[in-house]
Amino acid sequence: MKYALFLGCAIPIKYPGFEAATRLVCKRLGIDLVDLPFACCPPASSLKMVHHPSWLALAARNLCLAEDAGLDIITLCSGCVNTLKEANILLKQSETKRRKVNRILGQFGHHFKGAIEVTHILDVLYQDTFVERIIRNTQREIPLRVGCHYGCHYFRPPKYMYPEELSPTESYVPVKMDHLLSIIGVEPMEYSRKFLCCGYPLGANTDQEAGYALTRQKLSLLNERNIQALSVICPSCFEQFDMGQIVLDRKYKEKQRMPVFFLTQLIGLALGMSYKEMGLDVHRVKAKKLLTQVKVE
């Protein structure tokens, strides 16, 4: 299976370990990743609220690059998948929007056709084919009590992100990360307010102190359940929890030290890859001691 890899803005600059882990995991599982000259998605929490037509045209340009290559897009970021998936649906459904966007894109040699789909790495790995390959290639179990944090943009709004999985009440509660991690020995833990925002969008756009207040609340609820680590599927969520613990320690002297993993880092460890190969050595909150305790070197 082959996909166009959409890394977004944050991962190449801040978290190349996520990219390295994903590339290694995908190679082991037989997923081909193709690099295209993508630009910013752009984020749903910034330009979209300021000038919707520009947001839509910029997203469409990325979609056109994948269309020209004949490849669906795979992303590693909840915000990127949210933008690209929604833009793809809006342009497919509205001839008026499509015509306006194509007038803009035509100046740069692009034309949106609506020929590809957009997906997240979690959704790809959750397919039966790759679940079976993960099981077959697992070299060591990861016996940690882990809380899964999906992030706001991964599944909201459901009518764009997962319309095919809506309940009769038109809601969608994600479970894929919990289920996927359970096959590598992780014990996914339920905790109060699991789907509460990490606080990053609030802190980045409006009120940093209020954003970290949300982070602190989530960490407190995770600690109440004696959870050892957190798994995320978004670089912004990772930053808020990883760096956020350092910030909160300085402010409140609470010394919270809960390691945060990107999904493919945990899967890569299970497939036998090393701590350094997964980029875990550059995290602010180190996981080495915890992994050694549970005999994962």
LINSULVEN-V877845 format. One record per residue. N is the residue number from 1. RES is the residue in one letter. PHI is phi in degrees with one decimal (none if undefined). Layout:
BEGIN
((N RES PHI) (N RES PHI))
END
This chain:
BEGIN
((1 M none) (2 K -127.6) (3 Y -134.7) (4 A -84.2) (5 L -84.4) (6 F -104.7) (7 L -85.9) (8 G 75.9) (9 C -87.3) (10 A -74.3) (11 I -62.5) (12 P -61.7) (13 I -88.0) (14 K -102.5) (15 Y -132.4) (16 P -61.2) (17 G -62.9) (18 F -64.5) (19 E -64.8) (20 A -60.5) (21 A -61.6) (22 T -66.8) (23 R -62.9) (24 L -67.0) (25 V -63.7) (26 C -62.9) (27 K -61.1) (28 R -64.4) (29 L -93.1) (30 G 82.4) (31 I -106.3) (32 D -86.8) (33 L -112.2) (34 V -111.3) (35 D -91.7) (36 L -125.3) (37 P -77.7) (38 F -69.0) (39 A -117.2) (40 C -54.9) (41 C -60.6) (42 P -88.1) (43 P -58.6) (44 A -70.1) (45 S -93.7) (46 S -133.5) (47 L -59.8) (48 K -56.0) (49 M -80.5) (50 V -96.2) (51 H -149.1) (52 H -58.3) (53 P -59.6) (54 S -67.5) (55 W -57.3) (56 L -67.0) (57 A -67.7) (58 L -65.8) (59 A -63.4) (60 A -63.8) (61 R -59.7) (62 N -63.9) (63 L -62.4) (64 C -64.6) (65 L -61.6) (66 A -69.1) (67 E -60.3) (68 D -62.9) (69 A -86.7) (70 G 69.7) (71 L -129.0) (72 D -72.3) (73 I -97.4) (74 I -117.8) (75 T -116.4) (76 L -115.4) (77 C -138.7) (78 S -64.0) (79 G -68.1) (80 C -65.4) (81 V -65.9) (82 N -63.9) (83 T -62.8) (84 L -68.5) (85 K -69.7) (86 E -65.8) (87 A -61.6) (88 N -60.8) (89 I -68.9) (90 L -58.8) (91 L -72.7) (92 K -70.3) (93 Q -85.6) (94 S -115.4) (95 E -65.4) (96 T -64.3) (97 K -62.8) (98 R -61.3) (99 R -64.9) (100 K -64.6) (101 V -66.1) (102 N -66.9) (103 R -64.6) (104 I -70.9) (105 L -64.8) (106 G -59.7) (107 Q -67.1) (108 F -119.5) (109 G 80.2) (110 H -118.2) (111 H -150.8) (112 F -73.5) (113 K -113.3) (114 G 79.3) (115 A -103.1) (116 I -129.1) (117 E -120.6) (118 V -122.1) (119 T -144.0) (120 H -105.4) (121 I -54.6) (122 L -60.6) (123 D -67.9) (124 V -69.7) (125 L -65.2) (126 Y -80.2) (127 Q -65.1) (128 D -52.1) (129 T -57.1) (130 F -83.7) (131 V -59.4) (132 E -62.8) (133 R -70.2) (134 I -62.6) (135 I -59.5) (136 R -68.2) (137 N -100.2) (138 T -65.6) (139 Q -104.8) (140 R -154.5) (141 E -82.8) (142 I -113.7) (143 P -80.6) (144 L -116.4) (145 R -87.0) (146 V -118.9) (147 G -97.1) (148 C -95.3) (149 H -119.4) (150 Y -86.6) (151 G 83.4) (152 C -68.6) (153 H -81.7) (154 Y -62.9) (155 F -129.6) (156 R -117.0) (157 P -76.4) (158 P -55.5) (159 K -65.4) (160 Y -101.3) (161 M -80.1) (162 Y -141.2) (163 P -60.7) (164 E -75.3) (165 E -116.4) (166 L -68.3) (167 S -77.9) (168 P -56.5) (169 T -92.1) (170 E 59.9) (171 S -128.7) (172 Y -143.4) (173 V -114.5) (174 P -70.3) (175 V -135.7) (176 K -61.4) (177 M -65.3) (178 D -57.9) (179 H -65.9) (180 L -65.4) (181 L -68.5) (182 S -63.6) (183 I -78.6) (184 I -107.3) (185 G 94.1) (186 V -70.2) (187 E -101.6) (188 P -68.2) (189 M -107.2) (190 E -81.5) (191 Y -152.5) (192 S -63.0) (193 R 57.4) (194 K -57.0) (195 F -100.2) (196 L -69.1) (197 C -56.7) (198 C -69.3) (199 G 108.6) (200 Y -61.4) (201 P -60.4) (202 L -64.2) (203 G -68.6) (204 A -74.3) (205 N -107.1) (206 T -133.8) (207 D -144.3) (208 Q -61.5) (209 E -64.2) (210 A -66.7) (211 G -62.6) (212 Y -70.9) (213 A -64.0) (214 L -64.9) (215 T -59.3) (216 R -62.0) (217 Q -64.1) (218 K -64.1) (219 L -62.3) (220 S -62.7) (221 L -69.5) (222 L -66.1) (223 N -66.8) (224 E -60.4) (225 R -95.4) (226 N 57.3) (227 I -81.4) (228 Q -90.1) (229 A -155.6) (230 L -122.2) (231 S -115.7) (232 V -129.5) (233 I -130.0) (234 C -148.0) (235 P -64.4) (236 S -68.2) (237 C -61.7) (238 F -58.2) (239 E -59.1) (240 Q -65.1) (241 F -85.0) (242 D -72.7) (243 M -69.7) (244 G -58.9) (245 Q -66.3) (246 I -67.0) (247 V -62.2) (248 L -67.1) (249 D -63.7) (250 R -65.5) (251 K -82.3) (252 Y -114.5) (253 K 57.4) (254 E -93.4) (255 K 51.1) (256 Q -77.2) (257 R -140.1) (258 M -101.4) (259 P -59.5) (260 V -118.3) (261 F -115.8) (262 F -80.3) (263 L -46.7) (264 T -71.5) (265 Q -68.1) (266 L -65.9) (267 I -65.8) (268 G -61.6) (269 L -59.5) (270 A -64.8) (271 L -80.6) (272 G 100.8) (273 M -80.9) (274 S -86.1) (275 Y -54.9) (276 K -73.4) (277 E -57.7) (278 M -83.3) (279 G 73.5) (280 L -75.2) (281 D -71.3) (282 V -103.4) (283 H -69.3) (284 R -67.2) (285 V -94.8) (286 K -76.0) (287 A -107.6) (288 K -58.0) (289 K -62.7) (290 L -63.9) (291 L -66.6) (292 T -65.9) (293 Q -60.0) (294 V -100.0) (295 K 63.8) (296 V -114.1) (297 E -88.7))
END
